[in-house]
Amino acid sequence: MSKHIRGSPIWRVCLSPYRYHPFLRLLPASQRCQSSTASKDYQGFQKSRSYWSTGRALLFSAFIGSLAYAYGVTDVNSSLSELWEKDKSPQYGNSKDFEKAVAQLRQSLGEDAISTDDEDLHTHGFSDWSTSNIDRLPVAVAYPKSTVDVSKIAAVCHKYRMPMTPYSGGSSLEGNFSCPHGGMSIDFAFMDQIVARHDDDLDVVVQPGIQWMALNDQIKDSGLFFPVDPGPTAMIGGMVGTSCSGTGAVRWGTMKDWVINLTVVLADGKVIKTRRRPRKTAAGYNLTGLFVGSEGTLGIVTEITLKLAVIPQETTVAVVNFPTIRDAASAASKVMRAGVPVGAMEIMDEVQMNVVNRAGQTGKTWKEVPTLFFKFSGTSAGVKDNIDVVQSITNAHKGGKFEFAQGAEGIKLWSARKAALWSMLALREKDHQMWSTDVAVPLSRLSDIIEISKKEMDELGLFASVLGHIGDGNFHESILYDATDPKQRDAVEHVVHNMVDRALEMEGTCTGEHGIGLGKKESLVKELGLDTIDVMRSIKKGLDPYWLMNPGKIFEATRLDQPNDSKAAAASTRLKTPNNENPNRIG
């Protein structure tokens, strides 16, 4: 109860700011401002006893209850706010604690299950294609082979207050698997199997270390496939962690739409399953949805049950070019507005088309102009009808002639789009790095943000391109720059942050599929606000009170640790190749 209420008996209503409330008129005048001794109060009550009817008593009780509730809610909200603001940063173990943890795990899991090799540590703490790196490495890397192994690792790390960071494909772009607090990196290289197939139920149970392309290759004999298609090297565990998507999201949806259930190891080693295997359920909280997209900050996913789809009867890839990036984006928006069920719709600017030509993967030289890539899938008749509608729309927006590819040729052509990031990375000069990030906006604002962002990016005078999953409002900027030139880096950072802020102004999001990781924590504050993040923080604290699960990602343990502006956010994740002087390094 509020201290204001505790300070004086609540029936002394003359001391309340509500003393003139109409309900108080139910009392005789002599009783409205009673402040004498208890005996006089009782005498007054005896005199007016006959005045009180049941209705009047209920009305007065309702008023007093409302008053107490109002005071109480205000006080509770204030207390919660103070709790979040005054909360302490987590305390982790020291190097001796970590040595004990490693020794105990080696004894339990075997010597080879835990690595402290310098090259291993660097691989698991630094990414050549992520801008959001930090000058800190894990102190050890664990290689579990089962959920039981992961549970043992978590229990020991919990005992010695050792942070844990899950690692699968290592292809994330926002520093999602970096280790800003050191600790244990948990690599799922040996957990890459299909656990169970249920072809008639259109689902499959897999471990987190299996690549989505390998999964599709192993189940193709069933006539089924898993349609979420991010970068070629992505693994299912990381895809769950970031709730990724890919080129097929416009037709098939994102990762959250294809996960049925999860087996999760919690921070203390406890193992839970989020739900059973039916396609639908109304049983309890949606814990599956809670863990998908949590980037390993709530628990470690060790098994995933995925929905599968029937392989379409026919798939055709089509390419059409446009005079400007705005024409291409406007055509894409109209295709969506027309309700055409395209299998995929991708945009690539003239720079990215130059990259495709230089990579030489398609065996053909393409016009280096803004281009839309389409994938049409379904029945033969449906594909033909969809192509006709899309061609009429692109013609109205100055689109050129369609070029088609099917079968192996279509796969080859689409693979050029899928390998765009790696093709661009292959063109890097020495000391050059790439800043690649994404945003998403409502479809009606897509052409505006792409046109403005590309113009600002081109003014840098650097090798930079725009590409993306334009069918669902998601696009990427990729910029190569000299990492040894602080002015150049600051200029690139300014352009990237402008793009993100612009997306937020358009009611968009700071990330459509890459996740928050290290790189976009400040942008998340702008997008959702501190109160919403406080709710997320309270959920994490409930599941991970010692803040051991992938700490430093998405948000910090307290409000005070949050960067307040773009410069502060950049400073907290300054691009720097880690050295081997690991503060908690163990042999």
C-alpha positions in Angstrom: 0.0 0.0 0.0 1.1 3.5 -0.7 3.0 5.4 1.9 0.4 8.2 1.6 -2.2 5.7 2.7 0.0 4.2 5.4 0.6 7.6 6.9 -3.0 8.1 8.2 -6.1 5.9 8.6 -8.0 5.9 5.3 -11.3 6.7 7.0 -10.0 10.2 7.9 -11.0 11.3 4.5 -10.8 15.0 5.3 -7.0 14.6 4.8 -7.5 13.3 1.3 -7.6 15.4 -1.9 -10.8 13.6 -2.6 -12.6 14.9 0.4 -15.2 16.7 -1.8 -16.1 13.6 -3.7 -19.9 13.2 -4.1 -19.7 9.8 -2.3 -18.7 11.6 0.9 -22.0 13.5 0.8 -23.5 10.3 2.0 -22.0 11.1 5.5 -23.6 13.5 7.9 -21.8 16.9 8.0 -20.5 16.2 11.5 -18.8 13.0 10.2 -17.1 14.4 7.0 -14.0 15.8 8.7 -13.7 13.7 11.8 -10.3 14.0 13.5 -11.0 13.6 17.2 -10.2 10.6 19.4 -11.2 7.1 18.8 -13.9 7.2 21.4 -15.5 10.3 19.9 -15.4 8.7 16.5 -17.2 5.7 17.9 -19.9 7.9 19.5 -20.4 9.7 16.2 -20.7 6.4 14.5 -23.4 5.3 17.0 -25.4 8.4 16.4 -25.3 8.1 12.6 -25.7 4.3 12.5 -29.3 4.4 11.4 -28.3 6.7 8.5 -26.3 3.9 6.7 -28.3 1.7 4.3 -26.8 -1.3 2.5 -26.6 0.7 -0.8 -24.8 3.7 0.7 -22.3 1.4 2.5 -21.5 -0.4 -0.8 -21.1 2.9 -2.6 -18.8 4.3 0.0 -16.8 1.0 0.1 -16.4 1.1 -3.7 -15.0 4.6 -3.5 -12.5 3.8 -0.8 -11.4 0.7 -2.7 -10.9 2.7 -5.9 -8.9 5.3 -4.0 -6.6 2.6 -2.5 -6.2 0.9 -5.9 -5.2 4.2 -7.5 -2.6 4.9 -4.9 -1.4 1.3 -5.0 -1.0 1.1 -8.8 0.9 4.4 -8.8 3.2 3.2 -6.1 3.8 -0.2 -7.8 4.6 1.4 -11.2 7.0 3.7 -9.5 8.6 0.9 -7.6 9.1 -1.2 -10.8 10.6 1.8 -12.6 13.0 2.4 -9.7 13.9 -1.4 -9.7 14.8 -1.4 -13.4 16.8 1.8 -13.0 18.7 0.8 -9.9 19.3 -2.8 -10.9 22.9 -3.9 -10.6 25.0 -5.1 -13.5 25.7 -8.9 -13.5 28.8 -10.2 -11.7 30.6 -13.0 -13.6 33.3 -15.4 -12.4 37.0 -14.7 -12.6 39.7 -16.6 -14.5 40.1 -19.1 -11.7 36.4 -19.8 -11.7 36.5 -20.3 -15.5 39.5 -22.7 -15.1 37.5 -24.8 -12.7 34.5 -24.8 -15.1 36.7 -26.0 -18.0 38.4 -28.6 -16.0 35.1 -30.0 -14.7 33.6 -30.1 -18.2 36.7 -31.8 -19.7 36.4 -34.5 -17.0 32.6 -34.9 -17.7 32.6 -34.6 -21.5 36.1 -35.5 -22.5 39.3 -33.5 -23.2 38.3 -32.9 -26.9 34.9 -31.5 -26.0 36.4 -28.2 -24.7 38.9 -26.2 -26.7 41.1 -23.2 -25.7 43.1 -23.1 -28.9 43.8 -19.4 -30.0 42.5 -19.9 -33.5 39.4 -21.6 -32.2 38.7 -18.7 -29.9 39.2 -16.1 -32.6 36.8 -17.9 -35.0 34.2 -18.0 -32.3 34.6 -14.3 -31.3 35.2 -12.4 -34.5 33.6 -12.2 -37.9 35.1 -10.9 -41.1 31.7 -10.0 -42.5 30.2 -8.4 -39.5 30.7 -4.7 -38.7 29.7 -5.2 -35.0 32.8 -6.9 -33.6 34.3 -6.2 -30.2 37.8 -6.6 -28.7 37.1 -9.6 -26.6 37.1 -13.4 -27.3 35.5 -16.4 -25.5 37.9 -18.1 -23.0 36.8 -21.6 -24.2 34.7 -23.3 -26.9 32.5 -26.3 -26.1 31.5 -29.0 -28.6 28.4 -30.8 -27.3 27.0 -33.9 -29.1 23.6 -34.1 -27.4 21.0 -32.2 -25.4 22.4 -34.0 -22.3 25.9 -32.5 -23.0 24.5 -29.0 -23.4 22.6 -29.4 -20.1 25.8 -30.4 -18.4 27.7 -27.4 -19.9 24.9 -25.0 -18.8 24.8 -26.4 -15.2 28.6 -26.0 -14.8 28.7 -22.5 -16.4 25.8 -21.6 -14.1 27.7 -22.8 -11.0 30.8 -20.8 -11.9 28.9 -17.7 -13.3 30.4 -18.2 -16.8 28.6 -16.5 -19.7 27.4 -18.8 -22.5 27.1 -17.9 -26.2 25.6 -20.4 -28.7 27.3 -20.7 -32.1 26.1 -22.5 -35.2 26.9 -21.2 -38.7 28.7 -18.0 -37.6 27.2 -16.1 -40.6 25.3 -13.5 -38.6 25.9 -9.8 -39.4 25.2 -7.9 -36.2 27.7 -9.4 -33.8 25.1 -11.9 -32.6 27.7 -14.6 -31.6 30.5 -12.4 -30.3 31.5 -12.7 -26.6 31.7 -9.2 -25.0 31.9 -10.8 -21.6 34.2 -13.7 -22.6 32.9 -17.0 -21.2 32.0 -20.2 -23.1 31.1 -20.4 -26.8 29.0 -23.4 -27.5 29.5 -24.8 -31.0 26.9 -27.2 -32.5 29.2 -28.6 -35.2 28.6 -32.1 -33.9 24.8 -31.6 -33.5 23.9 -31.5 -37.2 21.5 -34.5 -37.7 17.9 -35.1 -38.6 16.5 -36.6 -35.4 13.1 -37.8 -36.9 11.1 -37.5 -40.1 7.4 -37.4 -40.2 6.7 -37.1 -44.0 3.0 -37.7 -43.7 2.7 -35.0 -41.0 4.8 -32.6 -43.1 7.3 -32.0 -40.3 10.9 -32.9 -39.3 12.9 -32.8 -36.0 16.5 -31.5 -36.4 19.5 -30.5 -34.4 20.7 -26.9 -34.5 23.9 -27.5 -36.4 22.3 -28.7 -39.7 22.4 -26.3 -42.6 19.0 -25.6 -44.2 20.4 -26.5 -47.7 21.7 -29.8 -46.4 18.3 -30.5 -44.8 16.5 -29.9 -48.1 19.0 -32.2 -49.9 18.3 -35.0 -47.4 14.5 -34.8 -47.6 14.1 -34.1 -51.3 13.1 -37.7 -52.0 9.9 -37.1 -49.9 8.6 -34.4 -52.2 8.9 -31.9 -49.3 11.2 -29.0 -48.6 11.9 -26.4 -45.9 11.2 -23.0 -47.5 13.0 -20.5 -45.3 16.2 -19.6 -47.3 18.7 -17.1 -45.8 22.4 -17.2 -46.7 23.7 -20.5 -48.0 25.8 -21.2 -44.9 23.1 -20.5 -42.4 22.2 -23.3 -39.9 18.9 -23.9 -38.3 20.0 -23.0 -34.8 21.1 -19.5 -35.8 18.0 -19.1 -38.0 15.8 -19.8 -35.0 17.9 -17.4 -32.9 17.4 -14.4 -35.2 14.0 -15.4 -36.6 15.6 -15.0 -40.0 13.9 -15.1 -43.4 15.3 -14.9 -46.9 14.2 -14.6 -50.5 11.1 -16.8 -50.1 9.6 -14.8 -47.2 7.2 -13.0 -49.5 5.5 -16.3 -50.3 6.3 -18.6 -47.3 6.8 -16.3 -44.4 9.7 -16.1 -41.9 11.3 -18.6 -39.4 8.7 -18.0 -36.7 6.0 -19.3 -39.1 7.8 -22.7 -39.6 8.8 -23.7 -36.0 6.4 -26.1 -34.3 8.3 -26.7 -31.1 11.7 -26.4 -29.5 13.8 -28.3 -27.0 15.6 -25.7 -24.9 18.3 -25.9 -22.2 17.8 -23.1 -19.7 20.6 -21.2 -17.9 20.8 -23.6 -14.9 20.8 -26.7 -17.2 17.1 -27.6 -16.9 15.7 -29.0 -20.2 12.2 -28.0 -21.4 10.1 -28.6 -24.5 7.9 -25.7 -25.5 5.0 -27.7 -26.8 4.1 -30.9 -28.6 3.9 -31.7 -32.4 0.4 -30.8 -33.7 0.2 -28.0 -36.2 -2.0 -26.0 -33.9 -2.5 -25.7 -30.1 -4.1 -23.3 -27.6 -2.4 -24.9 -24.6 -0.7 -22.3 -22.4 1.7 -19.6 -23.3 3.4 -19.5 -26.7 6.9 -20.3 -25.4 8.0 -21.4 -28.9 7.4 -17.9 -30.2 9.2 -16.5 -27.1 12.4 -18.3 -27.9 12.4 -17.8 -31.7 14.2 -14.5 -32.3 15.6 -14.3 -28.8 19.2 -14.7 -30.1 20.1 -17.3 -27.4 19.5 -14.8 -24.6 16.8 -16.9 -22.9 18.0 -20.4 -23.5 20.0 -22.7 -25.7 18.0 -24.5 -28.4 19.1 -28.1 -29.0 16.2 -29.6 -31.1 13.8 -28.0 -33.4 10.6 -29.4 -35.0 10.0 -27.7 -38.3 7.0 -27.6 -40.7 7.7 -28.7 -44.2 6.0 -27.7 -47.5 5.3 -29.7 -50.7 7.8 -28.9 -53.5 5.9 -26.8 -56.1 5.0 -28.5 -59.4 6.9 -25.9 -61.4 9.3 -23.1 -60.7 10.4 -20.4 -63.1 12.9 -17.6 -62.5 12.5 -14.3 -64.4 14.7 -11.2 -64.6 13.6 -7.7 -65.7 15.6 -4.4 -65.6 14.5 -0.8 -65.0 16.0 2.6 -65.7 15.9 3.7 -62.1 15.8 2.1 -58.6 12.6 3.9 -57.9 10.9 2.4 -61.0 11.9 -1.0 -59.9 10.7 -0.5 -56.3 7.4 1.0 -57.4 6.7 -2.0 -59.7 7.4 -4.3 -56.9 4.9 -2.5 -54.6 2.2 -2.7 -57.3 2.9 -6.5 -57.8 2.2 -7.0 -54.1 -0.9 -4.7 -54.2 -2.3 -6.8 -57.1 -2.2 -9.9 -54.9 0.1 -11.9 -57.2 1.5 -14.9 -55.2 5.1 -14.6 -56.4 7.5 -17.2 -55.0 10.1 -14.5 -54.4 10.8 -11.0 -55.6 14.3 -9.5 -55.1 15.8 -6.1 -56.0 19.5 -5.5 -57.0 20.9 -2.1 -58.0 23.4 -1.5 -60.8 26.4 -2.0 -58.5 25.1 -5.4 -57.4 24.5 -6.5 -61.0 28.1 -5.5 -61.7 29.1 -7.8 -58.8 27.1 -10.7 -60.3 28.9 -10.2 -63.7 32.3 -10.1 -62.1 31.6 -13.2 -60.0 30.7 -15.0 -63.3 28.5 -17.6 -61.7 25.6 -17.4 -64.1 27.6 -17.8 -67.3 26.0 -14.7 -68.7 26.6 -11.0 -68.7 23.7 -8.9 -67.4 22.8 -5.3 -67.9 24.2 -3.3 -65.0 21.0 -1.4 -64.2 18.5 -1.7 -61.4 16.9 -5.2 -61.7 14.1 -7.3 -60.2 14.5 -11.0 -59.8 11.2 -13.0 -59.7 10.5 -16.6 -58.8 7.2 -18.0 -59.9 6.1 -21.4 -58.4 3.0 -23.5 -58.4 1.0 -25.3 -61.1 2.0 -24.7 -64.8 -1.3 -22.8 -65.4 -0.9 -20.7 -62.2 2.7 -19.8 -63.0 1.7 -18.7 -66.5 -1.1 -16.5 -65.2 1.1 -14.9 -62.6 3.8 -14.1 -65.1 1.3 -12.4 -67.4 0.0 -10.2 -64.6 3.5 -9.2 -63.4 4.7 -8.5 -66.9 1.8 -6.0 -67.4 2.7 -4.3 -64.2 6.4 -4.0 -64.9 5.7 -2.7 -68.4 3.7 0.1 -66.9 6.7 1.0 -64.8 9.3 1.2 -67.6 10.4 -2.4 -67.1 12.4 -4.1 -69.9 11.9 -7.5 -71.5 11.6 -10.5 -69.2 14.4 -13.1 -69.4 13.4 -16.6 -68.1 15.2 -19.6 -66.7 14.0 -23.0 -65.5 15.5 -26.1 -64.0 19.2 -26.1 -63.5 19.6 -22.8 -65.3 17.1 -21.2 -63.0 18.8 -22.6 -59.9 22.1 -21.2 -61.2 20.7 -17.8 -61.8 19.0 -17.6 -58.3 22.2 -18.8 -56.7 23.9 -15.6 -58.0 21.4 -13.6 -55.9 21.9 -15.9 -52.9 25.7 -15.5 -53.0 25.6 -11.7 -53.4 27.2 -11.0 -50.0 30.0 -13.4 -50.6 30.6 -12.2 -54.2 30.9 -8.6 -52.9 33.3 -9.8 -50.1 35.5 -11.4 -52.7 36.1 -8.0 -54.2 37.5 -6.5 -51.0 40.9 -4.9 -51.1 43.4 -5.2 -48.2 42.2 -3.5 -45.0 38.7 -3.0 -46.5 35.7 -4.3 -44.6 32.0 -4.4 -45.3 29.1 -2.8 -43.5 26.0 -4.7 -44.3 22.8 -4.1 -42.5 19.0 -4.2 -43.2 15.8 -2.4 -42.4 12.1 -3.0 -43.3 9.3 -0.6 -43.9 5.6 -0.7 -44.8 5.3 -1.5 -48.5 3.9 2.0 -49.4 7.1 3.6 -48.2 9.6 1.2 -49.8 10.3 3.2 -53.0 10.8 6.4 -51.0 13.4 4.9 -48.5 15.3 3.0 -51.2 15.6 6.1 -53.4 16.7 8.4 -50.6 19.1 5.9 -49.0 20.7 4.9 -52.3 21.3 8.6 -53.2 23.0 9.3 -49.8 25.0 6.1 -50.1 26.2 6.9 -53.6 27.4 10.3 -52.4 30.0 8.5 -50.3 31.9 7.6 -53.5 32.6 4.1 -52.2 31.8 0.7 -53.6 28.3 0.2 -52.2 25.0 -1.5 -53.3 21.4 -1.9 -52.5 19.7 -5.3 -52.6 16.9 -7.0 -50.7 13.7 -8.9 -50.3 11.5 -6.1 -51.7 8.3 -8.1 -51.7 8.1 -7.8 -47.9 9.5 -4.3 -47.5 13.0 -5.5 -46.4 16.2 -4.3 -48.0 19.9 -4.2 -47.3 22.8 -1.7 -47.8 26.3 -3.2 -48.3 29.2 -0.8 -48.3 32.9 -1.6 -48.6 35.2 0.9 -46.9 38.8 1.3 -45.6 38.8 0.2 -42.0 42.1 2.1 -41.4 40.5 5.4 -42.3 38.5 6.8 -39.3 36.9 9.6 -41.4 35.7 7.1 -44.0 34.3 4.8 -41.4 32.5 7.7 -39.6 31.0 8.7 -43.0 29.7 5.2 -43.6 28.4 4.9 -40.1 26.5 8.2 -40.6 24.8 7.0 -43.8 23.9 3.6 -42.2 22.4 5.2 -39.1 20.5 7.7 -41.3 18.9 4.8 -43.1 17.9 3.1 -39.9 16.4 6.3 -38.4 14.6 7.0 -41.7 13.0 3.5 -41.5 11.8 4.2 -38.0 10.3 7.5 -39.0 8.4 5.6 -41.7 6.9 3.2 -39.0 9.4 0.5 -40.0 11.9 -1.6 -38.1 15.7 -1.3 -37.6 16.1 -4.9 -38.7 13.9 -7.2 -40.9 15.9 -10.3 -40.4 19.5 -9.9 -39.1 18.5 -9.4 -35.5 19.8 -6.9 -32.9 22.9 -8.5 -31.6 25.6 -6.0 -30.6 25.0 -3.6 -33.5 21.5 -2.3 -33.1 20.8 -2.1 -29.4 20.5 1.7 -29.5 18.2 1.5 -32.5 16.0 -1.0 -30.6 15.6 1.7 -27.9 14.4 4.2 -30.5 12.0 1.7 -32.1 10.3 0.2 -29.0 11.2 2.6 -26.1 12.6 1.8 -22.7 9.4 0.6 -21.1 8.9 -2.1 -23.7 12.5 -3.2 -23.3 12.0 -3.3 -19.6 9.4 -5.9 -20.1 11.8 -7.9 -22.2 14.5 -7.4 -19.6 12.1 -8.8 -16.8 11.4 -11.9 -18.9 15.1 -12.5 -19.3 15.7 -12.0 -15.6 13.0 -14.5 -14.8 14.7 -17.2 -17.0 18.3 -16.1 -16.5 18.7 -14.2 -13.3 22.5 -14.2 -13.5 22.5 -12.9 -17.0 24.6 -15.8 -18.4 22.9 -16.5 -21.7 24.5 -14.6 -24.6 24.9 -11.4 -22.4 25.4 -8.0 -24.1 23.0 -8.8 -27.0 19.6 -7.1 -27.7 19.7 -5.0 -24.5 21.9 -4.7 -21.4 21.1 -5.8 -17.8 20.1 -2.3 -16.7 18.8 0.9 -18.2 22.0 2.7 -17.2 24.1 0.4 -19.5 22.1 1.4 -22.6 23.9 3.6 -25.2 22.0 6.8 -25.6 22.9 7.8 -29.1 24.5 6.5 -32.3 28.0 7.6 -31.4 27.8 5.9 -28.0 26.4 2.7 -29.6 29.3 2.7 -32.2 31.8 3.3 -29.4 30.5 0.4 -27.4 31.0 -2.0 -30.4 34.0 -0.4 -32.1 35.2 -2.4 -35.1 38.5 -3.9 -34.0 40.2 -7.2 -34.6 40.6 -8.9 -31.2 44.1 -9.6 -30.1 45.1 -12.7 -28.1 45.4 -10.8 -24.8 42.2 -12.3 -23.4 41.7 -11.0 -19.9 40.3 -14.4 -18.7 42.4 -16.5 -21.0 43.0 -20.1 -19.7 45.4 -22.7 -21.0 
